[in-house]
């Protein structure tokens, strides 16, 4: 069963990163904006990797592998 909270967490991170990215870009700090965006992507990937791991464990249990 997919948890809805993870979707809201990912959306919140995306909105926060977009706002920070725009502020840093307007301030002329494109390099920090890029690093912030990459950090946000990495955090979201950790959430997704955990979900994929749980999915594979469920499939493994279901088929008794």
Predicted model as a PDB file, atoms N, CA, C, CB and O in Angstrom, pLDDT in the B-factor column:
MODEL        1                                                                  
ATOM      1  N   UNK A   1       0.844  -1.176   0.000  1.00 54.00           N  
ATOM      2  CA  UNK A   1       0.000   0.000   0.000  1.00 54.00           C  
ATOM      3  C   UNK A   1       0.885   1.233   0.000  1.00 54.00           C  
ATOM      4  CB  UNK A   1      -0.958   0.001   1.213  1.00 54.00           C  
ATOM      5  O   UNK A   1       1.766   1.389   0.846  1.00 54.00           O  
ATOM      6  N   UNK A   2       0.640   2.081  -0.939  1.00 62.00           N  
ATOM      7  CA  UNK A   2       1.462   3.287  -1.072  1.00 62.00           C  
ATOM      8  C   UNK A   2       1.009   4.337  -0.065  1.00 62.00           C  
ATOM      9  CB  UNK A   2       1.385   3.851  -2.513  1.00 62.00           C  
ATOM     10  O   UNK A   2      -0.182   4.598   0.100  1.00 62.00           O  
ATOM     11  N   UNK A   3       1.969   4.912   0.582  1.00 76.00           N  
ATOM     12  CA  UNK A   3       1.679   5.924   1.580  1.00 76.00           C  
ATOM     13  C   UNK A   3       1.585   7.283   0.896  1.00 76.00           C  
ATOM     14  CB  UNK A   3       2.759   5.933   2.690  1.00 76.00           C  
ATOM     15  O   UNK A   3       2.463   7.660   0.120  1.00 76.00           O  
ATOM     16  N   UNK A   4       0.519   8.011   1.191  1.00 85.00           N  
ATOM     17  CA  UNK A   4       0.295   9.306   0.545  1.00 85.00           C  
ATOM     18  C   UNK A   4       1.245  10.361   1.104  1.00 85.00           C  
ATOM     19  CB  UNK A   4      -1.164   9.754   0.731  1.00 85.00           C  
ATOM     20  O   UNK A   4       1.558  11.343   0.430  1.00 85.00           O  
ATOM     21  N   UNK A   5       1.698  10.157   2.326  1.00 87.00           N  
ATOM     22  CA  UNK A   5       2.587  11.138   2.940  1.00 87.00           C  
ATOM     23  C   UNK A   5       3.878  11.325   2.151  1.00 87.00           C  
ATOM     24  CB  UNK A   5       2.912  10.724   4.358  1.00 87.00           C  
ATOM     25  O   UNK A   5       4.421  12.428   2.098  1.00 87.00           O  
ATOM     26  N   UNK A   6       4.360  10.270   1.550  1.00 85.00           N  
ATOM     27  CA  UNK A   6       5.613  10.383   0.799  1.00 85.00           C  
ATOM     28  C   UNK A   6       5.433  11.286  -0.415  1.00 85.00           C  
ATOM     29  CB  UNK A   6       6.106   8.993   0.357  1.00 85.00           C  
ATOM     30  O   UNK A   6       6.359  11.995  -0.807  1.00 85.00           O  
ATOM     31  N   UNK A   7       4.245  11.262  -1.008  1.00 88.00           N  
ATOM     32  CA  UNK A   7       3.974  12.138  -2.150  1.00 88.00           C  
ATOM     33  C   UNK A   7       4.001  13.597  -1.711  1.00 88.00           C  
ATOM     34  CB  UNK A   7       2.611  11.795  -2.792  1.00 88.00           C  
ATOM     35  O   UNK A   7       4.553  14.451  -2.405  1.00 88.00           O  
ATOM     36  N   UNK A   8       3.399  13.879  -0.547  1.00 91.00           N  
ATOM     37  CA  UNK A   8       3.403  15.249  -0.040  1.00 91.00           C  
ATOM     38  C   UNK A   8       4.813  15.682   0.346  1.00 91.00           C  
ATOM     39  CB  UNK A   8       2.463  15.377   1.165  1.00 91.00           C  
ATOM     40  O   UNK A   8       5.179  16.842   0.152  1.00 91.00           O  
ATOM     41  N   UNK A   9       5.609  14.761   0.889  1.00 90.00           N  
ATOM     42  CA  UNK A   9       6.996  15.098   1.225  1.00 90.00           C  
ATOM     43  C   UNK A   9       7.785  15.456  -0.029  1.00 90.00           C  
ATOM     44  CB  UNK A   9       7.673  13.928   1.958  1.00 90.00           C  
ATOM     45  O   UNK A   9       8.518  16.444  -0.050  1.00 90.00           O  
ATOM     46  N   UNK A  10       7.631  14.654  -1.062  1.00 90.00           N  
ATOM     47  CA  UNK A  10       8.360  14.917  -2.310  1.00 90.00           C  
ATOM     48  C   UNK A  10       7.894  16.225  -2.932  1.00 90.00           C  
ATOM     49  CB  UNK A  10       8.170  13.756  -3.311  1.00 90.00           C  
ATOM     50  O   UNK A  10       8.705  17.002  -3.434  1.00 90.00           O  
ATOM     51  N   UNK A  11       6.587  16.469  -2.899  1.00 93.00           N  
ATOM     52  CA  UNK A  11       6.064  17.725  -3.449  1.00 93.00           C  
ATOM     53  C   UNK A  11       6.569  18.920  -2.645  1.00 93.00           C  
ATOM     54  CB  UNK A  11       4.522  17.710  -3.463  1.00 93.00           C  
ATOM     55  O   UNK A  11       6.926  19.948  -3.222  1.00 93.00           O  
ATOM     56  N   UNK A  12       6.603  18.795  -1.327  1.00 93.00           N  
ATOM     57  CA  UNK A  12       7.104  19.877  -0.488  1.00 93.00           C  
ATOM     58  C   UNK A  12       8.563  20.170  -0.746  1.00 93.00           C  
ATOM     59  CB  UNK A  12       6.907  19.544   0.964  1.00 93.00           C  
ATOM     60  O   UNK A  12       8.969  21.330  -0.810  1.00 93.00           O  
ATOM     61  N   UNK A  13       9.349  19.130  -0.895  1.00 93.00           N  
ATOM     62  CA  UNK A  13      10.770  19.314  -1.201  1.00 93.00           C  
ATOM     63  C   UNK A  13      10.923  19.990  -2.560  1.00 93.00           C  
ATOM     64  CB  UNK A  13      11.520  17.953  -1.183  1.00 93.00           C  
ATOM     65  O   UNK A  13      11.757  20.880  -2.724  1.00 93.00           O  
ATOM     66  N   UNK A  14      10.126  19.570  -3.526  1.00 94.00           N  
ATOM     67  CA  UNK A  14      10.198  20.167  -4.858  1.00 94.00           C  
ATOM     68  C   UNK A  14       9.846  21.633  -4.848  1.00 94.00           C  
ATOM     69  CB  UNK A  14       9.288  19.440  -5.804  1.00 94.00           C  
ATOM     70  O   UNK A  14      10.513  22.439  -5.497  1.00 94.00           O  
ATOM     71  N   UNK A  15       8.798  21.992  -4.114  1.00 96.00           N  
ATOM     72  CA  UNK A  15       8.402  23.406  -4.037  1.00 96.00           C  
ATOM     73  C   UNK A  15       9.475  24.223  -3.330  1.00 96.00           C  
ATOM     74  CB  UNK A  15       7.051  23.557  -3.302  1.00 96.00           C  
ATOM     75  O   UNK A  15       9.827  25.311  -3.787  1.00 96.00           O  
ATOM     76  N   UNK A  16       9.995  23.711  -2.225  1.00 95.00           N  
ATOM     77  CA  UNK A  16      11.036  24.430  -1.480  1.00 95.00           C  
ATOM     78  C   UNK A  16      12.285  24.618  -2.331  1.00 95.00           C  
ATOM     79  CB  UNK A  16      11.390  23.679  -0.186  1.00 95.00           C  
ATOM     80  O   UNK A  16      12.881  25.695  -2.340  1.00 95.00           O  
ATOM     81  N   UNK A  17      12.678  23.571  -3.045  1.00 94.00           N  
ATOM     82  CA  UNK A  17      13.874  23.671  -3.888  1.00 94.00           C  
ATOM     83  C   UNK A  17      13.645  24.658  -5.028  1.00 94.00           C  
ATOM     84  CB  UNK A  17      14.259  22.288  -4.451  1.00 94.00           C  
ATOM     85  O   UNK A  17      14.556  25.403  -5.390  1.00 94.00           O  
ATOM     86  N   UNK A  18      12.445  24.672  -5.595  1.00 95.00           N  
ATOM     87  CA  UNK A  18      12.153  25.615  -6.682  1.00 95.00           C  
ATOM     88  C   UNK A  18      12.227  27.057  -6.201  1.00 95.00           C  
ATOM     89  CB  UNK A  18      10.770  25.335  -7.273  1.00 95.00           C  
ATOM     90  O   UNK A  18      12.759  27.923  -6.895  1.00 95.00           O  
ATOM     91  N   UNK A  19      11.689  27.314  -5.007  1.00 95.00           N  
ATOM     92  CA  UNK A  19      11.729  28.669  -4.456  1.00 95.00           C  
ATOM     93  C   UNK A  19      13.168  29.076  -4.159  1.00 95.00           C  
ATOM     94  CB  UNK A  19      10.870  28.763  -3.178  1.00 95.00           C  
ATOM     95  O   UNK A  19      13.593  30.174  -4.519  1.00 95.00           O  
ATOM     96  N   UNK A  20      13.908  28.201  -3.510  1.00 95.00           N  
ATOM     97  CA  UNK A  20      15.311  28.508  -3.186  1.00 95.00           C  
ATOM     98  C   UNK A  20      16.119  28.715  -4.465  1.00 95.00           C  
ATOM     99  CB  UNK A  20      15.940  27.373  -2.335  1.00 95.00           C  
ATOM    100  O   UNK A  20      16.962  29.609  -4.543  1.00 95.00           O  
ATOM    101  N   UNK A  21      15.853  27.881  -5.458  1.00 94.00           N  
ATOM    102  CA  UNK A  21      16.559  28.004  -6.739  1.00 94.00           C  
ATOM    103  C   UNK A  21      16.284  29.358  -7.380  1.00 94.00           C  
ATOM    104  CB  UNK A  21      16.145  26.873  -7.697  1.00 94.00           C  
ATOM    105  O   UNK A  21      17.209  29.997  -7.880  1.00 94.00           O  
ATOM    106  N   UNK A  22      15.051  29.801  -7.377  1.00 95.00           N  
ATOM    107  CA  UNK A  22      14.708  31.091  -7.976  1.00 95.00           C  
ATOM    108  C   UNK A  22      15.345  32.248  -7.214  1.00 95.00           C  
ATOM    109  CB  UNK A  22      13.193  31.268  -8.017  1.00 95.00           C  
ATOM    110  O   UNK A  22      15.836  33.199  -7.822  1.00 95.00           O  
ATOM    111  N   UNK A  23      15.338  32.167  -5.890  1.00 95.00           N  
ATOM    112  CA  UNK A  23      15.946  33.227  -5.076  1.00 95.00           C  
ATOM    113  C   UNK A  23      17.444  33.306  -5.354  1.00 95.00           C  
ATOM    114  CB  UNK A  23      15.690  32.978  -3.565  1.00 95.00           C  
ATOM    115  O   UNK A  23      17.987  34.394  -5.542  1.00 95.00           O  
ATOM    116  N   UNK A  24      18.107  32.161  -5.379  1.00 95.00           N  
ATOM    117  CA  UNK A  24      19.549  32.161  -5.608  1.00 95.00           C  
ATOM    118  C   UNK A  24      19.887  32.595  -7.031  1.00 95.00           C  
ATOM    119  CB  UNK A  24      20.127  30.775  -5.333  1.00 95.00           C  
ATOM    120  O   UNK A  24      20.895  33.267  -7.248  1.00 95.00           O  
ATOM    121  N   UNK A  25      19.064  32.223  -7.989  1.00 94.00           N  
ATOM    122  CA  UNK A  25      19.311  32.635  -9.375  1.00 94.00           C  
ATOM    123  C   UNK A  25      19.153  34.145  -9.521  1.00 94.00           C  
ATOM    124  CB  UNK A  25      18.354  31.905 -10.338  1.00 94.00           C  
ATOM    125  O   UNK A  25      19.960  34.790 -10.190  1.00 94.00           O  
ATOM    126  N   UNK A  26      18.122  34.711  -8.903  1.00 94.00           N  
ATOM    127  CA  UNK A  26      17.905  36.168  -8.962  1.00 94.00           C  
ATOM    128  C   UNK A  26      19.026  36.915  -8.253  1.00 94.00           C  
ATOM    129  CB  UNK A  26      16.549  36.540  -8.333  1.00 94.00           C  
ATOM    130  O   UNK A  26      19.339  38.050  -8.612  1.00 94.00           O  
ATOM    131  N   UNK A  27      19.632  36.286  -7.251  1.00 94.00           N  
ATOM    132  CA  UNK A  27      20.725  36.927  -6.515  1.00 94.00           C  
ATOM    133  C   UNK A  27      22.065  36.765  -7.232  1.00 94.00           C  
ATOM    134  CB  UNK A  27      20.820  36.347  -5.106  1.00 94.00           C  
ATOM    135  O   UNK A  27      23.090  37.260  -6.763  1.00 94.00           O  
ATOM    136  N   UNK A  28      22.051  36.068  -8.376  1.00 92.00           N  
ATOM    137  CA  UNK A  28      23.285  35.896  -9.125  1.00 92.00           C  
ATOM    138  C   UNK A  28      24.149  34.756  -8.640  1.00 92.00           C  
ATOM    139  CB  UNK A  28      24.066  37.141  -9.078  1.00 92.00           C  
ATOM    140  O   UNK A  28      25.334  34.700  -8.966  1.00 92.00           O  
ATOM    141  N   UNK A  29      23.591  33.854  -7.878  1.00 92.00           N  
ATOM    142  CA  UNK A  29      24.322  32.703  -7.336  1.00 92.00           C  
ATOM    143  C   UNK A  29      23.869  31.422  -8.035  1.00 92.00           C  
ATOM    144  CB  UNK A  29      24.110  32.586  -5.800  1.00 92.00           C  
ATOM    145  O   UNK A  29      23.296  30.530  -7.409  1.00 92.00           O  
ATOM    146  N   UNK A  30      24.128  31.346  -9.310  1.00 92.00           N  
ATOM    147  CA  UNK A  30      23.687  30.184 -10.085  1.00 92.00           C  
ATOM    148  C   UNK A  30      24.363  28.898  -9.631  1.00 92.00           C  
ATOM    149  CB  UNK A  30      23.958  30.408 -11.559  1.00 92.00           C  
ATOM    150  O   UNK A  30      23.766  27.823  -9.681  1.00 92.00           O  
ATOM    151  N   UNK A  31      25.616  29.012  -9.185  1.00 93.00           N  
ATOM    152  CA  UNK A  31      26.318  27.802  -8.737  1.00 93.00           C  
ATOM    153  C   UNK A  31      25.685  27.228  -7.470  1.00 93.00           C  
ATOM    154  CB  UNK A  31      27.802  28.109  -8.487  1.00 93.00           C  
ATOM    155  O   UNK A  31      25.553  26.010  -7.349  1.00 93.00           O  
ATOM    156  N   UNK A  32      25.291  28.083  -6.525  1.00 94.00           N  
ATOM    157  CA  UNK A  32      24.597  27.598  -5.334  1.00 94.00           C  
ATOM    158  C   UNK A  32      23.207  27.065  -5.677  1.00 94.00           C  
ATOM    159  CB  UNK A  32      24.488  28.714  -4.293  1.00 94.00           C  
ATOM    160  O   UNK A  32      22.739  26.096  -5.080  1.00 94.00           O  
ATOM    161  N   UNK A  33      22.555  27.706  -6.642  1.00 94.00           N  
ATOM    162  CA  UNK A  33      21.241  27.232  -7.073  1.00 94.00           C  
ATOM    163  C   UNK A  33      21.341  25.829  -7.645  1.00 94.00           C  
ATOM    164  CB  UNK A  33      20.635  28.184  -8.110  1.00 94.00           C  
ATOM    165  O   UNK A  33      20.490  24.984  -7.368  1.00 94.00           O  
ATOM    166  N   UNK A  34      22.375  25.572  -8.442  1.00 94.00           N  
ATOM    167  CA  UNK A  34      22.568  24.240  -9.009  1.00 94.00           C  
ATOM    168  C   UNK A  34      22.840  23.211  -7.911  1.00 94.00           C  
ATOM    169  CB  UNK A  34      23.723  24.254 -10.020  1.00 94.00           C  
ATOM    170  O   UNK A  34      22.293  22.109  -7.936  1.00 94.00           O  
ATOM    171  N   UNK A  35      23.685  23.578  -6.950  1.00 94.00           N  
ATOM    172  CA  UNK A  35      23.974  22.655  -5.849  1.00 94.00           C  
ATOM    173  C   UNK A  35      22.730  22.363  -5.017  1.00 94.00           C  
ATOM    174  CB  UNK A  35      25.070  23.227  -4.955  1.00 94.00           C  
ATOM    175  O   UNK A  35      22.526  21.230  -4.583  1.00 94.00           O  
ATOM    176  N   UNK A  36      21.901  23.377  -4.793  1.00 94.00           N  
ATOM    177  CA  UNK A  36      20.659  23.175  -4.047  1.00 94.00           C  
ATOM    178  C   UNK A  36      19.724  22.239  -4.789  1.00 94.00           C  
ATOM    179  CB  UNK A  36      19.964  24.509  -3.791  1.00 94.00           C  
ATOM    180  O   UNK A  36      19.098  21.367  -4.185  1.00 94.00           O  
ATOM    181  N   UNK A  37      19.631  22.419  -6.094  1.00 94.00           N  
ATOM    182  CA  UNK A  37      18.783  21.548  -6.904  1.00 94.00           C  
ATOM    183  C   UNK A  37      19.285  20.108  -6.857  1.00 94.00           C  
ATOM    184  CB  UNK A  37      18.732  22.045  -8.356  1.00 94.00           C  
ATOM    185  O   UNK A  37      18.497  19.174  -6.711  1.00 94.00           O  
ATOM    186  N   UNK A  38      20.586  19.936  -6.979  1.00 95.00           N  
ATOM    187  CA  UNK A  38      21.145  18.584  -6.917  1.00 95.00           C  
ATOM    188  C   UNK A  38      20.910  17.944  -5.546  1.00 95.00           C  
ATOM    189  CB  UNK A  38      22.647  18.618  -7.230  1.00 95.00           C  
ATOM    190  O   UNK A  38      20.621  16.750  -5.460  1.00 95.00           O  
ATOM    191  N   UNK A  39      21.033  18.730  -4.485  1.00 94.00           N  
ATOM    192  CA  UNK A  39      20.774  18.197  -3.142  1.00 94.00           C  
ATOM    193  C   UNK A  39      19.316  17.752  -3.011  1.00 94.00           C  
ATOM    194  CB  UNK A  39      21.107  19.257  -2.064  1.00 94.00           C  
ATOM    195  O   UNK A  39      19.028  16.709  -2.423  1.00 94.00           O  
ATOM    196  N   UNK A  40      18.413  18.539  -3.557  1.00 93.00           N  
ATOM    197  CA  UNK A  40      16.997  18.164  -3.515  1.00 93.00           C  
ATOM    198  C   UNK A  40      16.722  16.886  -4.280  1.00 93.00           C  
ATOM    199  CB  UNK A  40      16.143  19.280  -4.072  1.00 93.00           C  
ATOM    200  O   UNK A  40      15.954  16.037  -3.828  1.00 93.00           O  
ATOM    201  N   UNK A  41      17.343  16.749  -5.432  1.00 94.00           N  
ATOM    202  CA  UNK A  41      17.167  15.524  -6.225  1.00 94.00           C  
ATOM    203  C   UNK A  41      17.701  14.319  -5.473  1.00 94.00           C  
ATOM    204  CB  UNK A  41      17.871  15.649  -7.586  1.00 94.00           C  
ATOM    205  O   UNK A  41      17.076  13.259  -5.488  1.00 94.00           O  
ATOM    206  N   UNK A  42      18.838  14.460  -4.821  1.00 95.00           N  
ATOM    207  CA  UNK A  42      19.422  13.343  -4.076  1.00 95.00           C  
ATOM    208  C   UNK A  42      18.524  12.939  -2.908  1.00 95.00           C  
ATOM    209  CB  UNK A  42      20.824  13.715  -3.562  1.00 95.00           C  
ATOM    210  O   UNK A  42      18.341  11.749  -2.651  1.00 95.00           O  
ATOM    211  N   UNK A  43      17.968  13.915  -2.204  1.00 93.00           N  
ATOM    212  CA  UNK A  43      17.070  13.603  -1.078  1.00 93.00           C  
ATOM    213  C   UNK A  43      15.840  12.844  -1.574  1.00 93.00           C  
ATOM    214  CB  UNK A  43      16.636  14.903  -0.344  1.00 93.00           C  
ATOM    215  O   UNK A  43      15.421  11.861  -0.964  1.00 93.00           O  
ATOM    216  N   UNK A  44      15.265  13.310  -2.688  1.00 93.00           N  
ATOM    217  CA  UNK A  44      14.081  12.636  -3.239  1.00 93.00           C  
ATOM    218  C   UNK A  44      14.451  11.234  -3.719  1.00 93.00           C  
ATOM    219  CB  UNK A  44      13.470  13.462  -4.405  1.00 93.00           C  
ATOM    220  O   UNK A  44      13.660  10.304  -3.560  1.00 93.00           O  
ATOM    221  N   UNK A  45      15.623  11.069  -4.297  1.00 94.00           N  
ATOM    222  CA  UNK A  45      16.050   9.745  -4.742  1.00 94.00           C  
ATOM    223  C   UNK A  45      16.181   8.772  -3.572  1.00 94.00           C  
ATOM    224  CB  UNK A  45      17.375   9.844  -5.486  1.00 94.00           C  
ATOM    225  O   UNK A  45      15.880   7.587  -3.715  1.00 94.00           O  
ATOM    226  N   UNK A  46      16.633   9.272  -2.401  1.00 91.00           N  
ATOM    227  CA  UNK A  46      16.703   8.394  -1.228  1.00 91.00           C  
ATOM    228  C   UNK A  46      15.316   7.909  -0.834  1.00 91.00           C  
ATOM    229  CB  UNK A  46      17.362   9.123  -0.045  1.00 91.00           C  
ATOM    230  O   UNK A  46      15.149   6.744  -0.474  1.00 91.00           O  
ATOM    231  N   UNK A  47      14.305   8.799  -0.899  1.00 87.00           N  
ATOM    232  CA  UNK A  47      12.928   8.373  -0.603  1.00 87.00           C  
ATOM    233  C   UNK A  47      12.487   7.301  -1.591  1.00 87.00           C  
ATOM    234  CB  UNK A  47      11.955   9.580  -0.652  1.00 87.00           C  
ATOM    235  O   UNK A  47      11.913   6.284  -1.201  1.00 87.00           O  
ATOM    236  N   UNK A  48      12.758   7.533  -2.869  1.00 91.00           N  
ATOM    237  CA  UNK A  48      12.290   6.622  -3.912  1.00 91.00           C  
ATOM    238  C   UNK A  48      13.025   5.285  -3.831  1.00 91.00           C  
ATOM    239  CB  UNK A  48      12.481   7.251  -5.303  1.00 91.00           C  
ATOM    240  O   UNK A  48      12.416   4.232  -4.019  1.00 91.00           O  
ATOM    241  N   UNK A  49      14.304   5.321  -3.557  1.00 94.00           N  
ATOM    242  CA  UNK A  49      15.072   4.070  -3.452  1.00 94.00           C  
ATOM    243  C   UNK A  49      14.531   3.206  -2.316  1.00 94.00           C  
ATOM    244  CB  UNK A  49      16.575   4.367  -3.226  1.00 94.00           C  
ATOM    245  O   UNK A  49      14.430   1.987  -2.453  1.00 94.00           O  
ATOM    246  N   UNK A  50      14.188   3.834  -1.204  1.00 88.00           N  
ATOM    247  CA  UNK A  50      13.613   3.083  -0.088  1.00 88.00           C  
ATOM    248  C   UNK A  50      12.284   2.444  -0.492  1.00 88.00           C  
ATOM    249  CB  UNK A  50      13.411   4.001   1.133  1.00 88.00           C  
ATOM    250  O   UNK A  50      12.014   1.294  -0.145  1.00 88.00           O  
ATOM    251  N   UNK A  51      11.454   3.194  -1.228  1.00 87.00           N  
ATOM    252  CA  UNK A  51      10.163   2.656  -1.669  1.00 87.00           C  
ATOM    253  C   UNK A  51      10.365   1.500  -2.644  1.00 87.00           C  
ATOM    254  CB  UNK A  51       9.313   3.760  -2.326  1.00 87.00           C  
ATOM    255  O   UNK A  51       9.655   0.496  -2.573  1.00 87.00           O  
ATOM    256  N   UNK A  52      11.326   1.636  -3.550  1.00 92.00           N  
ATOM    257  CA  UNK A  52      11.589   0.561  -4.513  1.00 92.00           C  
ATOM    258  C   UNK A  52      12.099  -0.678  -3.784  1.00 92.00           C  
ATOM    259  CB  UNK A  52      12.615   1.019  -5.583  1.00 92.00           C  
ATOM    260  O   UNK A  52      11.739  -1.801  -4.139  1.00 92.00           O  
ATOM    261  N   UNK A  53      12.928  -0.480  -2.773  1.00 93.00           N  
ATOM    262  CA  UNK A  53      13.423  -1.604  -1.991  1.00 93.00           C  
ATOM    263  C   UNK A  53      12.279  -2.339  -1.299  1.00 93.00           C  
ATOM    264  CB  UNK A  53      14.441  -1.123  -0.959  1.00 93.00           C  
ATOM    265  O   UNK A  53      12.234  -3.569  -1.290  1.00 93.00           O  
ATOM    266  N   UNK A  54      11.354  -1.569  -0.718  1.00 90.00           N  
ATOM    267  CA  UNK A  54      10.193  -2.194  -0.079  1.00 90.00           C  
ATOM    268  C   UNK A  54       9.335  -2.936  -1.098  1.00 90.00           C  
ATOM    269  CB  UNK A  54       9.351  -1.138   0.645  1.00 90.00           C  
ATOM    270  O   UNK A  54       8.790  -3.999  -0.802  1.00 90.00           O  
ATOM    271  N   UNK A  55       9.219  -2.373  -2.293  1.00 91.00           N  
ATOM    272  CA  UNK A  55       8.445  -3.021  -3.355  1.00 91.00           C  
ATOM    273  C   UNK A  55       9.051  -4.373  -3.716  1.00 91.00           C  
ATOM    274  CB  UNK A  55       8.378  -2.120  -4.603  1.00 91.00           C  
ATOM    275  O   UNK A  55       8.338  -5.370  -3.826  1.00 91.00           O  
ATOM    276  N   UNK A  56      10.370  -4.401  -3.901  1.00 93.00           N  
ATOM    277  CA  UNK A  56      11.018  -5.655  -4.264  1.00 93.00           C  
ATOM    278  C   UNK A  56      10.933  -6.680  -3.137  1.00 93.00           C  
ATOM    279  CB  UNK A  56      12.472  -5.406  -4.629  1.00 93.00           C  
ATOM    280  O   UNK A  56      10.808  -7.876  -3.401  1.00 93.00           O  
ATOM    281  N   UNK A  57      10.998  -6.231  -1.892  1.00 93.00           N  
ATOM    282  CA  UNK A  57      10.834  -7.151  -0.767  1.00 93.00           C  
ATOM    283  C   UNK A  57       9.427  -7.745  -0.755  1.00 93.00           C  
ATOM    284  CB  UNK A  57      11.118  -6.431   0.562  1.00 93.00           C  
ATOM    285  O   UNK A  57       9.245  -8.926  -0.459  1.00 93.00           O  
ATOM    286  N   UNK A  58       8.436  -6.915  -1.080  1.00 93.00           N  
ATOM    287  CA  UNK A  58       7.058  -7.405  -1.140  1.00 93.00           C  
ATOM    288  C   UNK A  58       6.893  -8.426  -2.253  1.00 93.00           C  
ATOM    289  CB  UNK A  58       6.083  -6.244  -1.344  1.00 93.00           C  
ATOM    290  O   UNK A  58       6.250  -9.458  -2.063  1.00 93.00           O  
ATOM    291  N   UNK A  59       7.472  -8.142  -3.414  1.00 93.00           N  
ATOM    292  CA  UNK A  59       7.388  -9.084  -4.530  1.00 93.00           C  
ATOM    293  C   UNK A  59       8.104 -10.381  -4.179  1.00 93.00           C  
ATOM    294  CB  UNK A  59       7.989  -8.470  -5.810  1.00 93.00           C  
ATOM    295  O   UNK A  59       7.621 -11.470  -4.489  1.00 93.00           O  
ATOM    296  N   UNK A  60       9.244 -10.259  -3.537  1.00 93.00           N  
ATOM    297  CA  UNK A  60      10.011 -11.438  -3.141  1.00 93.00           C  
ATOM    298  C   UNK A  60       9.218 -12.297  -2.152  1.00 93.00           C  
ATOM    299  CB  UNK A  60      11.357 -11.018  -2.522  1.00 93.00           C  
ATOM    300  O   UNK A  60       9.210 -13.525  -2.249  1.00 93.00           O  
ATOM    301  N   UNK A  61       8.555 -11.638  -1.204  1.00 93.00           N  
ATOM    302  CA  UNK A  61       7.742 -12.361  -0.231  1.00 93.00           C  
ATOM    303  C   UNK A  61       6.522 -12.985  -0.895  1.00 93.00           C  
ATOM    304  CB  UNK A  61       7.305 -11.427   0.899  1.00 93.00           C  
ATOM    305  O   UNK A  61       6.139 -14.110  -0.574  1.00 93.00           O  
ATOM    306  N   UNK A  62       5.920 -12.259  -1.811  1.00 93.00           N  
ATOM    307  CA  UNK A  62       4.712 -12.742  -2.487  1.00 93.00           C  
ATOM    308  C   UNK A  62       4.983 -14.012  -3.279  1.00 93.00           C  
ATOM    309  CB  UNK A  62       4.157 -11.666  -3.413  1.00 93.00           C  
ATOM    310  O   UNK A  62       4.193 -14.956  -3.245  1.00 93.00           O  
ATOM    311  N   UNK A  63       6.092 -14.030  -3.984  1.00 91.00           N  
ATOM    312  CA  UNK A  63       6.426 -15.195  -4.804  1.00 91.00           C  
ATOM    313  C   UNK A  63       7.321 -16.189  -4.074  1.00 91.00           C  
ATOM    314  CB  UNK A  63       7.102 -14.749  -6.079  1.00 91.00           C  
ATOM    315  O   UNK A  63       7.764 -17.180  -4.655  1.00 91.00           O  
ATOM    316  N   UNK A  64       7.583 -15.920  -2.805  1.00 83.00           N  
ATOM    317  CA  UNK A  64       8.385 -16.797  -1.948  1.00 83.00           C  
ATOM    318  C   UNK A  64       9.733 -17.128  -2.588  1.00 83.00           C  
ATOM    319  CB  UNK A  64       7.620 -18.087  -1.649  1.00 83.00           C  
ATOM    320  O   UNK A  64      10.117 -18.291  -2.713  1.00 83.00           O  
ATOM    321  N   UNK A  65      10.417 -16.098  -2.979  1.00 78.00           N  
ATOM    322  CA  UNK A  65      11.737 -16.268  -3.602  1.00 78.00           C  
ATOM    323  C   UNK A  65      12.841 -16.166  -2.570  1.00 78.00           C  
ATOM    324  CB  UNK A  65      11.955 -15.226  -4.702  1.00 78.00           C  
ATOM    325  O   UNK A  65      14.018 -16.285  -2.911  1.00 78.00           O  
TER     326      UNK A  65                                                      
ENDMDL                                                                          
END                                                                             
